[in-house]
Amino acid sequence: MRVLENGYTVKDLSLENITGLAKLHSTSFARSWGAHDFALFLQDRRMKILGAFQTGEHDPLAFLLVRQVEDEAEVISLAVGRRHRRRGIGEGLLDIAIDDLCEQGVKEVHLEVDEQNSAAVELYKNIGFEVVGERRAYYPAGPSKKRANALIMTLDLVEVDA
Ligand SMILES: CC(C)(COP(=O)(O)OP(=O)(O)OC[C@H]1O[C@@H](n2cnc3c(N)ncnc32)[C@H](O)[C@@H]1OP(=O)(O)O)[C@@H](O)C(=O)NCCC(=O)NCCS
């Protein structure tokens, strides 16, 4: 277990957290993943889910899902509960995951993000991710939203280490 500067605790999540993860995901994304989806992720040895907790709470208030394949990794999903945003939790989870990935010899971390998601784009840029490409009309349209482009971002850990 690790502790963020603001006192939230961080630990690796397991099957006992899948209901809490599904609840959290549904409050942050239009197309939500269920407990079954998270159970499948956790059975994949390449995947790791970090969760942030408030003291005494059973369900995570934030999570970060990362997949590592040899010396590359990908941020698959990140969400912070609405009431807990803008307190450094998203950044704190990414910092911990990136430190762990560095230790495991990962050289690059990739992700895709909706170009209109300014909170996430700013967060990733703050951490050092750079835009390396774009996927046009990547995200499905919503009732009041056209298909959105994805930015492809990469963090070079070799440069960060040097
Ligand atoms: C994106 C998200 C994970 C950010 O988590 P968070 O814990 O609120 O972010 P942090 O407090 O760690 O923010 C760190 C930095 O990111 C940037 N940032 C975060 N939220 C922002 C916002 N709403 N607007 C602009 N910049 C923002 C800021 O630079 C911030 O630093 P500052 O607070 O010192 O200015 C959160 O808003 C979220 O869960 N959104 C819904 C799900 C989502 O979009 N996930 C990303 C999918 S790729």
The ligand as an ORCA input file, in Angstrom:
! r2SCAN-3c Opt
* xyz 0 1
  C      -9.214     13.326    -16.185
  C      -9.296     12.989    -14.691
  C      -8.846     11.534    -14.518
  C      -8.363     13.923    -13.908
  O      -8.241     13.446    -12.574
  P      -7.982     14.455    -11.348
  O      -7.640     13.651    -10.155
  O      -9.125     15.395    -11.208
  O      -6.704     15.250    -11.861
  P      -5.596     15.932    -10.942
  O      -6.227     16.615     -9.784
  O      -4.525     14.939    -10.660
  O      -5.048     17.051    -11.938
  C      -3.687     17.176    -12.290
  C      -3.561     18.239    -13.369
  O      -4.318     17.858    -14.541
  C      -4.938     19.026    -15.118
  N      -6.409     18.981    -14.945
  C      -7.127     18.102    -14.220
  N      -8.444     18.378    -14.332
  C      -8.547     19.449    -15.136
  C      -9.636     20.203    -15.625
  N     -10.906     19.898    -15.300
  N      -9.389     21.231    -16.463
  C      -8.112     21.562    -16.813
  N      -7.018     20.896    -16.363
  C      -7.240     19.843    -15.543
  C      -4.396     20.212    -14.329
  O      -3.199     20.614    -14.967
  C      -4.141     19.586    -12.974
  O      -3.188     20.286    -12.213
  P      -3.683     21.499    -11.260
  O      -4.903     21.018    -10.519
  O      -2.487     21.735    -10.397
  O      -4.007     22.619    -12.211
  C     -10.736     13.179    -14.130
  O     -11.206     14.465    -14.515
  C     -11.724     12.130    -14.616
  O     -11.851     11.076    -14.011
  N     -12.466     12.427    -15.697
  C     -13.475     11.492    -16.228
  C     -12.855     10.256    -16.817
  C     -11.819     10.591    -17.883
  O     -12.037     11.463    -18.732
  N     -10.706      9.849    -17.858
  C      -9.623     10.006    -18.808
  C      -9.887      9.134    -19.959
  S      -8.498      9.091    -21.036
*
